[in-house]
Amino acid sequence: MTTTFQVIALSSLDPFADDRHDEPKLLYPDALKCAQELKAQGKAFRVFADGAATEEQRRAFLELGGVE
């Protein structure tokens, strides 16, 4: 099974990204691009993995400032 990711921008209305049922599930390259765009906009974000993310994938999101 392929691991999918949800990249959720944090907001004052949902600071913990609890409401993510309508958010798309992305493959790693698209999720990474989304995270890079949010970082460029100065937005905090959280990444959720559905499946087993590799250490390299986790590190890439953390280096961009993703909240665990």
SVG drawing of the C-alpha trace seen along z (x, -y; Angstrom):
<svg xmlns="http://www.w3.org/2000/svg" viewBox="-15 -34 31 36">
<polyline fill="none" stroke="black" stroke-width="0.4" points="0.0,0.0 1.3,-3.4 1.7,-6.0 -0.4,-9.1 0.0,-12.4 -2.3,-15.2 -0.6,-18.6 -2.8,-20.9 -2.2,-24.6 -2.8,-25.5 -5.2,-28.3 -6.6,-30.0 -9.9,-28.2 -8.2,-24.8 -4.8,-25.1 -4.2,-21.4 -5.5,-20.5 -8.2,-18.2 -10.7,-18.8 -9.0,-17.2 -11.7,-15.0 -12.2,-17.2 -8.4,-17.5 -6.9,-15.7 -4.6,-12.7 -1.5,-13.3 1.4,-11.2 4.8,-12.2 6.0,-14.4 2.8,-16.4 2.7,-16.6 6.2,-17.9 5.4,-20.6 2.4,-21.6 4.5,-21.9 7.1,-23.9 4.4,-26.3 3.0,-26.7 6.5,-27.4 7.1,-30.0 3.9,-31.7 5.0,-31.7 2.3,-29.4 2.6,-26.8 1.4,-23.3 1.1,-19.8 1.6,-16.6 -0.4,-13.4 0.8,-10.2 -1.6,-7.4 0.7,-4.4 4.4,-4.1 6.4,-7.2 10.1,-6.7 12.6,-8.4 13.7,-10.5 10.1,-11.6 9.6,-12.6 12.9,-14.5 12.0,-16.4 8.8,-17.7 10.4,-18.5 13.2,-20.5 10.5,-22.5 9.0,-23.3 6.2,-20.8 4.7,-20.3 4.5,-16.7"/>
</svg>
